[in-house]
């Protein structure tokens, strides 16, 4: 989990910060009045790389994840090595001495290292998701067998809401091209999620079931409220498409797409809040 957080967190942040400044083409974009502070990945955050590699030798083995972690370790270290070189170069303003000669070489090195990293990282995240899905489906079956129907429907909603988000992601849909969404495929996932929510809303009012499962009624209420916002966010996407109403340029250029109605970004934002509420359920 620590490795996953490092990759989706700080490493991602450093790369985005760099590529936003210099672009992703073979030749870096260098502005006339150049000014740049290179971000870095702290040494304390890197411990998880070797830790994750060490875990592959312990039991139980995760057949899908372990080989990818072994491949990922040297690739991440190569990437960090280039980023460290860049940090030193830009902190010491080496570009003043050589008119960006080394900066251009490092840009080429980073493009290559990042490509290798992204290739293995994609495999890693896919396998991690598969592993997580297998565990959650096993948990789902266990809850059903124990007649823990509130917890069962709460988890099922979350799984099916994530499937709705994945559908948009696989179609490459963002606020910018939301009207291109294949509504038939989207609605197939949306309808399952909606049915989950309906069942959960009914069960959340069943005092006997709440008592039987020993769940906190306040935390269920919070989760149902959040799940309702997720469903509403999906409904607003369908409404936007039905009205053929693209997201405005001002919204697209703003920094608050996660609060703009009828966008995948808003759906994902509401889903992340629902996941937090789910994790608080007891």
Secondary structure as UniProt FT lines:
FT   HELIX           2..6
FT   HELIX           7..11
FT   HELIX           12..22
FT   HELIX           43..45
FT   HELIX           47..55
FT   TURN            56..57
FT   HELIX           63..91
FT   TURN            92..93
FT   HELIX           94..98
FT   TURN            99..100
FT   HELIX           101..145
FT   TURN            146..147
FT   HELIX           149..170
FT   TURN            171..172
FT   HELIX           175..180
FT   HELIX           183..203
FT   TURN            204..205
FT   HELIX           207..213
FT   HELIX           217..242
FT   TURN            243..244
FT   HELIX           249..253
FT   HELIX           257..259
FT   TURN            261..262
FT   HELIX           264..280
//
